[in-house]
Amino acid sequence: MADKEKSGDVIIIKKYANRRLYNTDSSSYITLDHLAEMTREGVEFQVIDAKSGADITHQILTQIIMDEEAAGSQMLPVTFLRDLISMYGNSMQAMVPHYLEMSMSQFRDNQMKMRKAFEDSMGSNPLAKLAQQNMAMFKAATDAFMPGAAQGLGEQEEAEGEDKPAAAQSGNELDELRKQMAAMKEQIDKLSS
């Protein structure tokens, strides 16, 4: 067999007795931090005990969670951990893994829907649109507080005549922003119900 072992798209990681992890895809030794990063990136892998050939992926992933929790990135509440521990040996134990998988799947789906709804409400480039709206509001505020600041003193009389349309335009922009915020709130309310 070659140095690289893959099972479909799943990368095989071998764990040796000296606690070292070997990535057969990249032919290099890695750490639990590397496996955590691979998990975050959505890379599928399977950890195999090099001596026995047993699949120990579950234990390694659990160890990564324990390391993350110990490092201060606590995500699992104490009550959840107690409830989880109390389920071991319980008649409902067999149902818990399926329930947790379904709950996480639903959570990911909701997260994707929220992200999509936010992006759709903001257009294709939300940051550019926000920056453009902020600049328009800043310009309107500047014009309102310092009429004719961009024009010479001799042109100030003309600027005073143009203040009314600028104020109306800034009012329209604010109304438009309020409408957009209300639409975003409605979309979020729909997604959360």
C-alpha positions, 0 to 999 in steps of 0.5 A: 500500500502507498504512503497515502491512504484514503477511504474515499474523501476521508483522510486517514490519520494513524495514532501511534503508541507514542501518542503521535498522529500521522496524516497519511494524506500529507505524510506528516506528523500532526497535532490535535490542534491540526485536527481541530483546524481540519474539523473547522474547515470541514475536512473529513478524517478518520483516526485509526490506532496504528497497532490494533487498526481500531477506529478511535475518531470518537475518542480523539474528537472528545479529547479535542473538545476537552482541550478546547474547554480546558483552554478557556473556550467553554461552550458546554454549560455545566447543566448540559454536561450534567444532563449528558452524564446522567443519560449514560446507562439510562434507557434513553441513552440510545436516543441521545446521539441521534437527538444531538445530531438532529439538533446540531443539524437544525442549528446549522440550517437556521444559521445558514438561513439567518446568514442568507436572509441578512445577505439578501437584505443587504444586497450582493456586497453588504459592506460596500452598500453600508459604506455608501449609505454611511457616506450619504448620511455623513454628507447630509449631516455635514450639509445640515450643520454647515451649509455651504461648507463645500462652496465659497463664501460668494456661493453661499447664497445659492447654497441656502436656496439648495438646503431645502432639497438637500434636507428633503433628500436626507429625510428620504434617505433616513426614511429608506434606511428605516424601511430597510431596517424594518424589512430586516427585522421582519425577515429575522422574526420570520426565521426565528418563528 
